[in-house]
Amino acid sequence: MLKRKKKFLFLGLVAAMVLTVTGCGSNSDGEDTGTETSENETSGRDRLVVAQNADATTLDLHGGNDANSSLVNAQIFETLVTQDENMDIQPGLAVDWREIDELTYEFDLKQDVYFHNGEKFTAEDVAFTFRRASESPNVAVIVGQINPESIEIIDDYTIRIGTKEPFAPLLAHLAHTASGIMNEKAVEEAGEDVGQNPVGTGPFQFVEWQTGDYVLLERFDNYHGAMPAYKELMIRPILEPSNRLIELETGAVDIAITIPGAERRRIEADPELELVYEENFNTQYLGFNLNKEPFDDVRVRQAINYAIDVESILEFVLEDIGEVAQGPISSNVFGSHQNGPIYEYNLERARELMIEAGLEDGFKTELWTVNNAPNSDIAIAVSNQLAEINIEADIVQIEWATYLGAISENDHEMFIVAWGSVTGDADYGLYPVFHSSVGPSGGNRVYFANDRVDELLDSARATTDPEERLAYYAEAQEIIVEEAPWAFLATGEASAGLRGDVRGFKLNPAGHHRFAGVYFGTDDEPEADDSSADSEVDEDDTESDES
């Protein structure tokens, strides 16, 4: 059975990546993980098993900013505000908020919330979290506008958070998983091992992480919201899409995230499985290191854009999943400019530009990619196409666990990755990857710097007028496309394959899927779980928490 949601249209949204890319080793052959389970749990009814396309890199919210880590962290940590599947701002650990002035918000916090270590959640935890986050370059693009000096605790359940300057998409950034609230005692006790010992307030608490094999979480029975209908959540990294599908077909996996074309057709033909997919916020691109010759020459970058036949890559490599990118951000992101200049496949124009750059005989370079499909397949296609303009691009494949670090150290020349505008707002889609103040660890791995683009992105942040923001972003995107720090490839889709008895799963266009509301069965509503002690829930908390 095939389900497809409508594409999101966010005109007028002032809202909230992550870097998204596939890859990493995993145990995908269904071997025993060594985790003891009861007879009931081995049937799968008390354990939900989710397969994603790579392992987490860290479970320290401030230690990184990749999609695979965020998927795990989204189950453990909660944010002050959340975004629903339509990306509208909803209450989270804050039940209400108000704008005090153009720099300051005041938040009323939810009471009777506990961390997984038994500590009670208060405003002190919020202050600690954002002061700690302000010191991390990994999440500066998310919380960097928060002024740690302006954080003011009014009382245990009221806090004010200020920004360094007016910042229109603040609430959307506070909904990002990297803005999850941490507990100071837990962080101090974990020390350098905090990335392997996450403690949050979410519906699941951490049990163990077998790197490359699985992360095991269990239901937090003192959770303040609706209880998950099962006891354990296992998230497994399975590198190859075909292996993820085999695990789904055999029942070893209940939900498989990220389903490419051939596997989609198999799911559609299987009456015991279900496919769900929708447009997400990702743009896959070929990045150039502008610090290195000949990529410091805009004519070379433009030539490469013209030389890549993205439509053929979409058809034969991606199997018509996604669309040709019209620029750096996809059409469902607020601020996307789809009416500007684009690069259409034109070998003649590409060769002319190479001649103008004095490189008619081409050059030799390296093209870095993650060591999995479809990234490696895209790299092969790009390399073959660039040979038509005498560019010899040797492909270097790197494991996901080290890939982001590798393309942040100025050693790369060309690389393939995807950037997700996970807040649904152009600020996150443009500022981290194109503002000159942002370094490679924050997203600007091409070392792009343009004074006018900086000015436009700064201005767009400082105004809350949607029309003004749209105008700033449109001009910025036209300059970026002209300067071509990327070769703009394709926008993406979020997708998942489900076992037929999986209910309650909702795709998140940012990739931050939540699993607390998932249950097993054929009915429309989950059966109440009375097995956990002391799990009383207020009447107002009967819906699954999407944070």
C-alpha positions in Angstrom: 0.0 0.0 0.0 1.4 3.3 -1.0 0.8 6.6 0.8 2.1 9.9 -0.2 1.5 13.2 1.7 1.1 16.5 0.0 4.2 18.6 -0.5 4.6 21.3 2.2 4.2 24.9 1.3 5.6 27.2 3.9 5.0 30.7 2.5 4.9 33.0 5.4 6.5 30.5 7.7 9.2 31.9 10.1 10.5 28.5 11.1 13.4 26.0 12.1 19.8 19.8 9.8 21.5 18.8 9.7 23.6 17.5 7.5 22.1 14.6 5.9 23.9 12.0 4.0 23.9 8.2 4.0 26.5 5.7 5.0 28.3 3.8 7.7 29.0 0.2 8.5 26.4 -2.0 10.2 25.4 -5.5 11.2 22.7 -6.1 8.6 22.6 -9.9 8.4 20.2 -10.4 11.3 22.8 -11.8 13.7 22.0 -12.0 17.4 23.0 -8.7 19.1 23.6 -10.4 22.4 20.8 -8.4 24.2 18.7 -10.6 26.5 15.0 -10.4 25.9 11.9 -12.0 27.3 9.9 -14.5 25.3 7.3 -11.8 24.6 10.0 -9.3 23.5 11.5 -11.6 21.0 8.2 -11.7 19.2 8.8 -8.0 18.5 5.7 -6.8 20.3 7.6 -5.1 23.1 10.5 -3.9 21.0 10.3 -1.6 18.0 13.3 -2.0 15.6 14.2 0.9 13.3 16.9 0.7 10.6 18.5 3.9 9.4 21.2 4.3 6.8 24.2 5.2 9.1 25.2 5.0 12.7 25.1 8.0 15.0 28.4 9.8 15.4 27.8 11.2 18.9 24.9 11.4 21.4 26.2 14.6 22.8 23.8 17.2 21.6 26.6 19.7 21.2 29.2 17.3 19.9 27.9 17.2 16.3 25.1 18.0 13.9 24.3 15.1 11.7 21.0 13.5 10.8 21.7 10.0 12.1 22.7 11.2 15.5 19.7 13.5 15.6 17.3 10.6 14.9 18.5 8.9 18.0 18.7 12.1 20.1 15.1 13.0 19.2 13.9 10.0 21.2 16.0 10.8 24.3 15.9 14.6 24.6 13.1 17.2 24.4 13.2 20.8 23.3 11.4 23.9 24.7 9.2 24.0 21.6 8.5 21.5 18.9 7.4 21.4 15.3 4.6 19.2 14.1 4.6 17.4 10.8 3.5 20.6 9.2 6.4 22.4 10.8 4.1 24.6 13.0 5.5 25.6 16.4 4.0 23.6 19.3 4.6 23.5 23.1 7.3 21.2 24.3 9.1 21.6 27.6 7.7 25.1 27.5 4.0 25.4 27.8 3.8 29.0 26.9 6.1 31.9 25.7 5.9 35.5 24.9 8.1 38.1 23.2 9.4 40.6 25.8 11.2 42.8 23.2 12.9 42.3 19.9 15.8 40.5 21.6 14.1 38.5 24.3 11.6 35.7 24.8 10.2 34.5 28.1 9.2 30.9 28.5 6.9 29.2 31.1 8.2 25.7 31.7 6.3 22.5 32.2 6.4 21.3 35.8 6.7 17.7 37.2 9.1 16.7 34.5 12.0 14.4 35.4 15.3 13.5 33.7 16.2 9.9 33.2 18.6 10.1 36.1 15.8 11.2 38.5 16.7 14.9 38.6 13.8 17.3 38.3 13.7 19.5 35.3 13.9 23.3 36.0 15.0 26.5 34.5 18.5 25.8 35.7 18.8 23.0 33.2 17.7 25.3 30.4 20.3 27.9 31.3 23.0 25.3 31.6 22.1 23.8 28.3 22.3 27.0 26.2 25.4 28.3 28.0 27.1 25.0 27.2 25.8 25.0 23.6 27.1 28.5 23.1 30.7 27.2 23.5 30.3 24.6 20.8 31.2 25.4 17.1 29.3 22.2 16.1 25.9 23.8 16.9 26.7 27.4 16.5 24.5 27.6 13.4 21.5 26.5 15.6 22.0 28.3 18.9 24.8 30.8 18.0 22.4 33.8 18.0 21.6 33.1 21.7 23.4 35.5 24.0 24.4 33.5 27.0 24.8 36.6 29.1 21.2 37.5 28.5 19.8 34.2 29.9 17.8 35.1 33.0 16.2 32.7 35.4 13.0 34.3 36.8 12.1 31.3 39.0 12.3 27.5 38.7 9.8 27.4 35.9 10.2 30.7 34.1 13.2 31.7 32.0 14.2 34.5 29.6 16.4 33.8 26.6 17.9 36.7 24.6 19.6 36.9 21.3 22.6 39.0 20.3 20.5 40.8 17.7 17.0 40.4 16.4 16.6 36.9 15.1 13.4 36.0 13.3 13.6 32.2 13.3 14.5 31.8 17.0 11.6 29.5 17.9 12.3 27.3 14.9 15.9 26.9 16.0 14.8 26.1 19.5 12.8 23.2 18.1 15.9 21.6 16.5 17.1 18.5 18.2 20.4 20.1 19.0 18.4 22.5 21.3 17.3 19.6 23.5 17.6 20.2 27.2 20.4 18.5 29.1 20.9 17.9 32.8 24.0 19.5 34.4 24.5 16.7 36.9 24.4 14.1 34.2 26.8 15.9 32.0 29.3 16.5 34.8 29.2 12.9 35.9 29.7 11.6 32.4 32.6 13.9 31.7 34.3 13.2 28.4 32.0 10.2 27.9 28.8 12.4 27.7 28.4 11.4 24.0 28.0 7.8 25.1 25.8 8.5 28.1 22.9 10.7 27.1 20.4 11.8 29.7 17.3 13.7 28.7 13.6 14.0 29.6 12.2 12.2 26.6 10.0 9.1 26.3 13.0 6.8 25.9 16.2 6.5 28.1 19.5 5.2 26.9 20.6 1.6 27.6 23.6 0.9 25.4 25.3 1.7 22.1 27.2 -1.0 20.2 28.9 1.1 17.6 28.1 0.0 14.1 25.5 -2.4 15.4 22.7 -0.8 17.4 21.6 1.8 19.9 19.2 0.3 22.5 16.7 2.6 24.4 14.0 1.7 26.8 10.8 3.3 27.8 11.1 5.9 30.6 8.4 4.9 33.0 8.5 8.3 34.8 7.8 10.1 31.5 5.6 13.2 31.8 3.7 12.5 28.6 1.9 9.6 27.0 3.7 6.4 27.4 5.0 4.5 24.3 3.1 1.3 23.7 6.2 -0.9 23.7 9.1 -1.2 26.1 12.3 -1.1 24.0 13.4 0.9 20.9 16.4 -0.4 18.9 17.9 1.8 16.2 20.2 -0.1 13.9 22.5 1.4 11.2 22.3 -0.7 8.1 24.5 0.6 5.3 23.0 -1.0 2.1 19.4 -0.2 1.1 19.0 -3.8 -0.1 20.0 -5.1 3.3 17.6 -2.8 5.0 14.8 -4.1 2.9 15.7 -7.7 3.5 15.6 -7.1 7.2 12.2 -5.4 6.8 10.8 -8.2 4.7 11.9 -10.9 7.2 10.5 -9.0 10.1 13.9 -8.4 11.8 13.2 -4.6 11.3 9.8 -2.9 11.8 10.6 0.4 10.2 13.3 1.1 7.6 14.3 4.7 7.0 15.4 6.0 3.6 14.1 3.8 0.7 15.6 4.2 -2.8 13.9 3.4 -6.1 14.3 -0.4 -6.6 13.5 -1.1 -3.0 10.4 1.1 -3.2 9.0 -1.1 -6.0 9.5 -4.2 -3.9 7.7 -2.7 -0.9 4.8 -1.6 -3.1 4.5 -5.2 -4.4 4.6 -6.7 -1.0 1.1 -6.9 0.7 2.8 -7.2 4.2 4.7 -3.9 3.8 3.8 -0.3 3.4 5.7 2.6 1.8 5.4 6.2 3.0 7.3 9.1 1.5 7.2 12.9 1.0 9.4 15.8 -0.1 12.0 16.6 2.6 14.2 19.7 3.1 17.4 18.2 1.6 19.5 19.5 -1.3 22.3 17.2 -2.5 25.2 19.0 -3.9 28.7 18.7 -5.2 30.9 21.1 -3.2 34.1 22.8 -4.3 36.9 23.8 -2.0 37.2 27.5 -3.0 40.6 27.7 -1.2 42.2 25.4 -3.9 43.0 25.9 -7.5 41.3 25.7 -10.0 38.1 25.8 -7.9 38.9 29.4 -6.9 37.9 30.3 -10.5 34.2 30.8 -10.9 34.4 29.8 -14.6 35.6 26.4 -13.6 32.7 26.0 -11.1 30.2 27.2 -13.6 31.6 24.8 -16.2 31.2 21.9 -13.9 27.6 22.9 -13.3 26.9 22.9 -17.0 28.7 19.6 -17.5 26.6 17.6 -15.1 23.4 16.1 -16.5 21.4 16.1 -13.3 18.2 14.8 -15.1 20.0 11.7 -16.2 21.3 11.2 -12.6 17.8 11.5 -11.3 16.4 9.0 -13.8 19.1 6.4 -13.8 20.8 6.7 -10.4 18.1 8.1 -8.1 15.3 6.4 -10.1 13.2 9.6 -10.2 13.3 10.2 -6.4 13.5 13.9 -5.9 13.8 16.8 -8.4 16.5 18.7 -10.1 17.7 21.4 -7.6 16.8 24.9 -8.7 19.3 26.4 -6.3 20.6 25.7 -2.8 17.3 25.1 -1.0 14.2 23.1 -2.0 10.9 24.6 -2.9 9.1 23.6 0.3 11.4 25.8 2.5 10.3 29.3 3.4 12.4 31.7 1.4 13.3 29.4 -1.4 13.7 31.2 -4.7 12.8 29.0 -7.6 12.6 31.6 -10.4 16.2 32.7 -10.6 18.9 31.5 -13.1 19.8 27.8 -13.2 22.3 25.6 -14.9 20.9 23.4 -17.6 23.0 20.6 -19.0 25.1 22.3 -21.8 28.4 20.7 -22.7 29.2 23.3 -25.3 28.9 26.1 -22.7 30.9 24.1 -20.2 33.8 23.7 -22.7 33.7 27.4 -23.6 34.1 28.2 -19.9 37.0 25.8 -19.5 38.7 27.4 -22.5 38.2 30.9 -21.0 39.7 29.6 -17.7 42.8 28.4 -19.7 41.9 24.7 -18.9 40.8 23.4 -22.2 43.0 20.3 -21.6 41.3 19.8 -18.2 42.9 18.8 -14.9 43.0 16.0 -12.4 41.2 16.1 -9.0 39.6 14.0 -6.3 35.9 13.6 -5.7 35.1 12.5 -2.1 32.0 10.6 -1.3 30.5 8.4 1.4 31.1 4.7 0.7 27.5 3.7 0.1 24.7 4.0 -2.4 23.3 6.3 -3.8 26.2 8.7 -2.9 28.9 6.5 -4.5 26.7 5.9 -7.6 26.2 9.7 -7.9 29.9 10.2 -7.7 30.6 7.6 -10.5 28.0 9.4 -12.7 29.5 12.8 -12.0 33.0 11.6 -12.6 32.0 10.1 -16.0 30.3 13.3 -17.0 33.2 15.5 -16.1 35.5 13.5 -18.3 33.6 15.0 -21.2 35.3 18.4 -20.3 38.6 16.7 -19.6 38.3 16.7 -15.8 39.7 13.5 -14.4 38.0 13.0 -11.0 39.3 10.1 -9.0 36.7 8.9 -6.5 37.7 8.6 -2.9 35.1 6.7 -0.7 35.1 7.4 3.1 33.0 5.9 5.9 30.3 8.2 7.2 31.7 8.0 10.8 34.7 10.1 9.6 33.3 11.8 6.5 32.1 15.1 7.9 35.3 15.6 9.8 37.3 14.8 6.7 35.5 17.4 4.6 36.0 20.0 7.3 39.8 20.0 7.3 40.6 21.8 4.0 42.1 18.7 2.4 39.2 18.0 0.1 38.8 19.3 -3.5 35.3 18.2 -4.5 32.8 16.3 -2.3 29.2 15.1 -2.4 26.9 15.6 0.6 23.4 16.9 1.3 22.4 19.9 3.4 19.0 19.8 5.1 17.2 23.0 5.8 15.7 21.2 8.8 14.0 24.2 10.3 11.9 24.8 7.2 13.4 28.3 7.0 15.9 29.7 4.5 18.0 31.0 7.3 19.1 27.5 8.2 19.3 26.6 4.5 21.7 29.4 3.6 23.4 31.0 6.6 25.4 28.0 7.9 26.7 27.0 4.4 27.3 30.4 2.8 27.9 33.0 5.4 31.6 33.9 5.7 31.5 33.9 9.5 30.7 30.2 9.5 33.6 27.7 9.4 33.6 24.2 7.9 32.5 22.5 11.1 29.4 24.6 11.0 28.5 23.9 7.4 30.5 26.2 5.1 32.8 23.4 3.8 33.3 25.2 0.5 34.8 28.3 2.3 32.4 30.6 0.4 32.7 34.3 1.2 30.7 37.1 -0.4 30.2 40.5 1.3 26.8 41.1 -0.3 25.5 37.6 0.6 26.6 38.2 4.2 24.8 41.5 4.2 21.6 40.0 2.8 21.6 37.0 5.2 22.2 39.2 8.2 19.4 41.5 7.1 17.0 38.6 6.7 17.7 37.4 10.2 17.1 40.8 11.7 13.6 41.5 10.3 10.4 39.7 11.1 8.6 41.0 8.0 8.1 37.9 5.8 8.1 39.9 2.5 11.4 41.6 3.4 12.9 38.3 4.3 11.8 36.8 1.0 13.4 39.6 -1.0 16.7 39.3 0.9 16.8 35.6 0.3 15.9 35.8 -3.4 18.8 38.1 -4.1 21.2 36.0 -2.0 20.2 32.9 -3.8 20.7 34.5 -7.2 24.3 35.6 -6.2 25.0 32.1 -4.8 23.8 30.4 -8.0 25.9 32.8 -10.1 29.0 32.2 -8.0 28.4 28.5 -8.0 30.3 27.3 -4.9 28.2 24.2 -5.3 27.1 22.2 -8.3 23.4 22.0 -7.5 22.2 18.4 -7.9 18.8 17.2 -6.5 16.3 17.8 -3.8 15.3 14.8 -1.8 12.5 12.8 -0.2 11.9 11.4 3.2 10.8 7.8 3.0 10.2 4.7 5.1 9.2 1.2 4.7 6.9 -0.2 7.4 5.8 -3.7 8.5 2.1 -4.1 8.0 1.3 -4.0 11.7 3.1 -0.8 12.4 0.7 2.0 13.2 1.1 5.7 14.3 4.3 6.5 12.5 4.6 10.0 11.0 7.4 11.1 8.6 9.1 14.3 9.6 10.4 16.4 6.6 13.5 17.3 8.6 14.3 13.6 9.2 13.8 13.9 12.9 11.2 11.1 13.0 9.7 10.4 16.5 8.8 6.8 17.4 7.0 7.3 20.8 3.6 7.3 19.1 4.2 4.1 17.2 2.3 0.9 18.1 1.6 -2.5 16.8 -1.8 -3.7 15.7 -4.5 -3.6 13.0 -6.9 -1.3 14.9 -7.0 2.5 14.8 -5.9 3.1 18.4 -3.1 1.6 20.5 -4.1 -0.5 23.5 -3.3 1.0 26.8 -0.1 -0.3 28.4 -0.7 -1.0 32.1 2.5 -2.9 32.7 4.6 0.0 33.9 4.4 1.2 37.5 3.8 4.8 38.5 3.0 5.9 34.9 0.0 8.0 35.6 -0.7 10.6 32.9 -2.7 13.8 33.1 -5.8 13.9 30.9 -4.2 16.7 28.9 -1.2 14.5 28.1 -2.9 11.7 26.3 -1.5 12.5 22.9 2.0 11.3 22.0 4.7 13.9 22.5 6.2 14.8 19.2 9.3 16.5 20.7 
